[in-house]
Amino acid sequence: MSRKRFTKKLFLIILIAFFVSFGCSNFFDAQAAGPVKWRFQSVVAPGDDIVKIWKMFAERVSKYSDGRLTFEMLLAGSSGVAMPQYVAAYSQNLVESGDLVPFMYPGEFGEWVGVPSLLAWLYKNPSAVVETSRQAKSLYEAVLMKRGIMPIAMLNAVMSSDGVTPIFSRKEIKQESDLKGLRIRVPGKVQEEYIFKKLGVNALTIPISEVYLAMSRGLCDAVKSGTQRLMALRLHEVAKYVYVDSYVGSFQPSFIVCSQKAYESLTPDLRQALIKAGKEIESLYWNEIFWHPEKYQIRSEIDALKEARSKGLLLRMLPESLIDKMGTLAQAGVQEMGGKSGTEGKTLVDIVNKALAKYPKLESEVYSFVKGSK
């Protein structure tokens, strides 16, 4: 073979190799950059207010990705994954994205995630809730990422600055002794153990959907939950009083998350769109929606309390001495749970104590409303 022929052949081989390599690379890039549709799961009902925020997030992701990353909302448990399995589902990429409330998973993350359940009795100012969210965000994010879960945005399960969870009661509560033996459906073991049992309450664990029947038959005296939820269950028909037992709602982080594996499968531009939308919706929530939910067609707790009053329920604050005692019990519970959970628990307790010190003054829209409604 002549030198000239050999040179031409070598050039041709190099040229073919280049085009094959370039073409394959472009092919796979095109595949990765094509339209992606993720499932977004939650047990929350489609009409819940937080769904409005999730949809705002999804719209932003679609906008920033030019419609190449979208979501199919699988609400009310329609993903087929039971809520106790959500951590595993995200870790193993069985479902790409959805919501996650760490409080629901003490077995996965440690007892310290129960601390927020008691904070409503400690805080007197909603700014303390916001301060806690800012300082605790990195703590929660690190814990999630260790499990292969990518945090996209941190919201709050308690939607608004006035988001208290009052007690709907058949019986009057004038003083601490009135709680002795009172049969109250309590939301969760943490509040039951650290607050209500210590006050002599007979804490019930019946499903919330069965409370109406139990109260109408005299088998349950009271129930503690959000006003909107209790009104939707028509509990104004079987209760006489609404007792507000805290000045503000709690810090209870609720995350928009995705599987780390699903995140890594995205092209860089889609990842950027996802993160940008998450940061934007998180900022919008804490700076605007939390303080002014009505601007976004989200009902405030005060609006729900007004509806309860219009249905004939009597609005009351629990005696301040009793609220103070609940605060003392909550403080002891926070210290105990934090102390059981290693570094994470101690870090969160330190964050809580600093927020309390920074915002000690009573500033409560709910307190002013209820006091002025008599």
Backbone hydrogen bonds, N-H to C=O, Kabsch-Sander energy under -0.5 kcal/mol:
donor,donor_aa,acceptor,acceptor_aa,energy
6,F,2,S,-2.6
7,T,3,R,-2.2
8,K,4,K,-2.1
9,K,5,R,-2.4
10,L,6,F,-2.6
11,F,7,T,-2.3
12,L,8,K,-2.2
13,I,9,K,-2.3
14,I,10,L,-2.4
15,L,11,F,-2.4
16,I,12,L,-2.6
17,A,13,I,-2.6
18,F,14,I,-2.2
19,F,15,L,-2.3
20,V,16,I,-2.7
21,S,17,A,-2.5
22,F,18,F,-3.0
23,G,19,F,-2.9
24,C,20,V,-2.7
25,S,21,S,-2.4
26,N,22,F,-2.5
27,F,23,G,-2.3
28,F,24,C,-2.7
29,D,25,S,-2.5
30,A,26,N,-2.6
31,Q,27,F,-2.2
32,A,28,F,-2.7
33,A,29,D,-2.4
34,G,30,A,-0.5
34,G,31,Q,-0.9
36,V,68,R,-3.5
38,W,36,V,-0.5
38,W,70,T,-2.9
40,F,72,E,-2.6
41,Q,39,R,-0.5
41,Q,97,S,-2.1
42,S,74,L,-1.8
48,D,45,A,-1.9
51,V,48,D,-1.2
52,K,48,D,-0.6
52,K,49,D,-1.3
53,I,49,D,-0.8
54,W,50,I,-2.0
55,K,51,V,-2.4
56,M,52,K,-1.6
57,F,53,I,-2.2
58,A,54,W,-2.6
59,E,55,K,-2.4
60,R,56,M,-1.8
61,V,57,F,-2.3
62,S,58,A,-2.3
63,K,59,E,-2.2
64,Y,60,R,-2.9
65,S,61,V,-1.5
66,D,63,K,-1.2
67,G,62,S,-3.5
68,R,65,S,-1.3
70,T,36,V,-2.5
72,E,38,W,-2.9
73,M,71,F,-0.6
74,L,40,F,-3.4
74,L,72,E,-0.7
75,L,73,M,-0.8
76,A,44,V,-2.4
77,G,42,S,-2.5
78,S,75,L,-1.6
80,G,77,G,-1.5
82,A,80,G,-0.5
85,Q,82,A,-2.4
86,Y,83,M,-2.1
89,A,85,Q,-2.5
90,Y,86,Y,-2.4
91,S,87,V,-2.4
92,Q,88,A,-2.4
93,N,90,Y,-0.9
94,L,89,A,-2.7
95,V,89,A,-1.1
97,S,39,R,-1.8
98,G,257,V,-1.9
99,D,41,Q,-1.9
100,L,255,F,-1.7
104,M,101,V,-2.2
105,Y,102,P,-2.6
108,E,105,Y,-0.7
109,F,105,Y,-2.4
110,G,106,P,-2.1
113,V,110,G,-1.6
114,G,111,E,-2.2
115,V,112,W,-1.7
117,S,114,G,-1.4
118,L,115,V,-2.1
119,L,116,P,-1.0
121,W,118,L,-1.1
122,L,119,L,-1.3
123,Y,119,L,-2.6
128,A,125,N,-1.9
129,V,125,N,-0.6
129,V,126,P,-0.5
130,V,126,P,-1.7
131,E,127,S,-2.4
132,T,128,A,-2.1
133,S,129,V,-2.1
134,R,130,V,-2.1
135,Q,131,E,-2.1
136,A,132,T,-2.5
137,K,133,S,-1.1
140,Y,136,A,-2.1
141,E,137,K,-2.6
142,A,138,S,-2.1
143,V,139,L,-1.6
144,L,140,Y,-2.3
145,M,141,E,-2.4
146,K,142,A,-1.4
147,R,143,V,-0.6
147,R,144,L,-1.3
148,G,145,M,-1.5
149,I,144,L,-1.9
150,M,258,C,-3.3
152,I,256,I,-3.0
153,A,256,I,-1.6
155,L,153,A,-0.6
155,L,254,S,-2.7
157,A,252,Q,-3.4
159,M,157,A,-0.9
161,S,290,F,-2.7
163,G,160,S,-2.0
164,V,162,D,-2.5
167,I,243,Y,-3.0
168,F,166,P,-0.6
168,F,223,V,-2.8
169,S,167,I,-0.6
169,S,241,Y,-2.5
170,R,221,D,-2.8
174,K,172,E,-0.5
178,D,175,Q,-1.5
179,L,176,E,-2.1
180,K,177,S,-0.9
181,G,200,G,-3.3
182,L,179,L,-2.0
184,I,182,L,-1.0
184,I,202,N,-1.3
185,R,222,A,-2.5
186,V,184,I,-0.8
186,V,204,L,-1.5
188,G,186,V,-1.7
192,E,188,G,-1.7
193,E,189,K,-3.0
194,Y,190,V,-2.6
195,I,191,Q,-1.8
196,F,191,Q,-2.0
197,K,192,E,-2.4
199,L,195,I,-0.7
199,L,196,F,-0.7
200,G,197,K,-1.4
201,V,196,F,-2.4
202,N,182,L,-2.2
203,A,201,V,-1.2
204,L,184,I,-3.0
210,E,207,P,-2.0
211,V,208,I,-1.2
214,A,210,E,-2.1
215,M,211,V,-3.1
216,S,212,Y,-2.4
217,R,213,L,-1.5
218,G,215,M,-1.1
219,L,214,A,-3.0
220,C,214,A,-1.1
221,D,183,R,-1.9
222,A,183,R,-2.0
223,V,168,F,-2.0
224,K,185,R,-2.3
225,S,166,P,-1.8
225,S,223,V,-0.5
230,L,226,G,-2.2
231,M,227,T,-2.7
232,A,228,Q,-2.1
233,L,229,R,-1.3
234,R,231,M,-1.7
235,L,230,L,-2.3
237,E,234,R,-1.7
238,V,235,L,-1.0
239,A,235,L,-1.5
240,K,169,S,-2.7
241,Y,169,S,-2.6
242,V,314,L,-2.8
243,Y,167,I,-3.1
244,V,242,V,-0.6
244,V,316,R,-2.8
245,D,243,Y,-0.6
247,Y,120,A,-0.6
247,Y,123,Y,-0.5
248,V,120,A,-0.6
249,G,161,S,-0.6
252,Q,250,S,-0.8
254,S,155,L,-1.3
255,F,100,L,-3.0
256,I,153,A,-2.7
257,V,98,G,-2.8
257,V,255,F,-0.6
258,C,150,M,-1.9
259,S,96,E,-2.9
260,Q,148,G,-2.6
263,Y,259,S,-2.5
264,E,260,Q,-2.4
265,S,261,K,-1.1
266,L,263,Y,-1.4
270,L,267,T,-0.6
271,R,267,T,-2.3
272,Q,268,P,-2.3
273,A,269,D,-1.9
274,L,270,L,-2.3
275,I,271,R,-2.6
276,K,272,Q,-2.6
277,A,273,A,-2.2
278,G,274,L,-2.1
279,K,275,I,-2.6
280,E,276,K,-2.1
281,I,277,A,-2.4
282,E,278,G,-2.2
283,S,279,K,-2.2
284,L,280,E,-2.3
285,Y,281,I,-2.3
286,W,282,E,-2.3
287,N,283,S,-2.3
288,E,284,L,-1.8
289,I,284,L,-2.0
290,F,285,Y,-3.2
292,H,288,E,-3.4
295,K,292,H,-1.4
296,Y,293,P,-1.9
297,Q,294,E,-1.5
298,I,293,P,-2.1
304,A,300,S,-1.5
305,L,301,E,-2.5
306,K,302,I,-2.4
307,E,303,D,-1.7
308,A,304,A,-2.2
309,R,305,L,-2.5
310,S,306,K,-2.2
311,K,307,E,-1.2
311,K,308,A,-0.5
312,G,309,R,-1.8
313,L,308,A,-2.0
314,L,240,K,-2.3
315,L,313,L,-0.6
316,R,242,V,-2.7
318,L,244,V,-2.3
322,L,319,P,-0.8
323,I,319,P,-2.2
324,D,320,E,-2.5
325,K,321,S,-1.7
326,M,322,L,-2.4
327,G,323,I,-2.0
328,T,324,D,-2.0
329,L,325,K,-2.4
330,A,326,M,-2.5
331,Q,327,G,-2.3
332,A,328,T,-1.9
333,G,329,L,-2.2
334,V,330,A,-2.6
335,Q,331,Q,-2.2
336,E,332,A,-2.2
337,M,333,G,-2.8
338,G,334,V,-2.5
339,G,335,Q,-2.0
340,K,336,E,-1.0
340,K,337,M,-0.6
341,S,338,G,-1.0
344,E,341,S,-0.6
345,G,341,S,-1.0
346,K,342,G,-2.1
347,T,343,T,-2.4
348,L,344,E,-2.4
349,V,345,G,-2.4
350,D,346,K,-2.1
351,I,347,T,-2.1
352,V,348,L,-2.5
353,N,349,V,-2.6
354,K,350,D,-2.0
355,A,351,I,-2.0
356,L,352,V,-2.3
357,A,353,N,-2.1
358,K,354,K,-1.9
359,Y,355,A,-1.9
363,E,124,K,-2.4
363,E,361,K,-0.6
368,S,364,S,-2.0
369,F,365,E,-2.5
370,V,366,V,-3.1
371,K,367,Y,-2.5
372,G,368,S,-1.8
373,S,369,F,-0.7
373,S,370,V,-1.0
374,K,371,K,-0.6
